[in-house]
Amino acid sequence: MAEIGLYEAMHTLRAVRRLRSDPIPDEVLHRVLEAATWAPTGGNRQPWRVIVVKDSARKKGLGALYADRWAVFAKMYRSRLADLPPTARDKTQRMLDAGDHLGAHFGDAPAIFVFCFNPKEMAITDAKLERISVVGGASIYTAVENLLLACRAEGLGCVLTTLLCECEPQVRELLAIPEPWGTAAAIPMGYPVLRGHGPISRRPVAELAFADSWGTPFTGHSS
Ligand SMILES: Cc1cc2nc3c(=O)[nH]c(=O)nc-3n(C[C@H](O)[C@H](O)[C@H](O)COP(=O)(O)O)c2cc1C
C-alpha cells in the first residue's frame, strides 16, 4: 500500500457512495478501527462503540431502512434543484445520483460501521444553554473522522451517513443496541467502484476563519 501524506489524505477525502461488495480483509478493518480509537474525547472517556456489521441479514435490514430515509431526503432535495445556480445544480445532481446508488445498495457494502454513543459518559458543556447542544458529538465524530481518514489511507471508499439516526429504534432492535446508547453515524465501507477519493470542493479559509474577533478577516496566506 502506498503511503499517503496526512494533508493529502484530508484534501482528497470525499464521500464515496459507489462501493464494491468484495470483502475487506480483517486486518484492514482492524487498522481503521484502531485509528478511530486514537481520537481525542472529552476527559478521554471514549463514550463511543462501533458495530461492524458484516452479516448479510443485518446489512439488508439496515439497507432497507436507509433506502426509505434516502427516498424522502432525495425527494426534498430534488424539489429544490431548480432554484440553484447552474454549477451548484450540476454538483447537487451528481451527489443525488450517487446518493440514489447508495440508497439502492447500502446493504451491499461489505461492512457497515454503526457508531453508537453513551450520553451518560459524555462531557456536554453546552447542555444548559438555550440552543441545541453540539458538544457531546465532539466525543464521537473525532473517532469517526479518524476512521474515514484511515479508509482514505487504505484506498477504501466510505461515506459518513446520519439518515439512519432518524430510525434509531429500528436500528437498535436490529443490532441489539442497549439503552442508554444512541446512534451517531453509519458508515458503509468498501473498495470503490470508480476512482473513489479525489478532489473536493470547500469554502476557502478567508470565508471560514476570522482573526481575533468575529468578522475580522484572517489575512494569513498559505505558503
Ligand atoms: C454530519 C454528516 C451527515 C451526513 N449524512 C449523509 C447521509 O446520510 N447520506 C449521504 O449520502 N451522505 C451524507 N453525508 C455526506 C455529505 O453529504 C458529504 O460529506 C458532503 O456533501 C461533501 O461531499 P464530498 O465530501 O464528496 O465533497 C453526511 C456528512 C456529514 C458530515
The ligand as an ORCA input file, in Angstrom:
! r2SCAN-3c Opt
* xyz 0 1
  C     -22.920     15.031      9.609
  C     -22.944     14.457      8.213
  C     -24.031     13.705      7.807
  C     -24.079     13.148      6.539
  N     -25.103     12.332      6.178
  C     -25.115     11.750      4.951
  C     -26.118     10.804      4.612
  O     -26.973     10.447      5.417
  N     -26.083     10.274      3.367
  C     -25.115     10.603      2.453
  O     -25.127     10.076      1.333
  N     -24.135     11.480      2.768
  C     -24.102     12.047      3.987
  N     -23.087     12.896      4.340
  C     -22.013     13.188      3.376
  C     -22.079     14.635      2.865
  O     -23.182     14.767      2.006
  C     -20.765     14.971      2.155
  O     -19.712     14.874      3.085
  C     -20.786     16.376      1.585
  O     -21.797     16.501      0.624
  C     -19.455     16.706      0.936
  O     -19.210     15.773     -0.094
  P     -17.721     15.430     -0.551
  O     -17.008     15.009      0.700
  O     -17.866     14.319     -1.545
  O     -17.140     16.666     -1.128
  C     -23.015     13.421      5.619
  C     -21.899     14.150      6.043
  C     -21.854     14.655      7.336
  C     -20.615     15.403      7.782
*
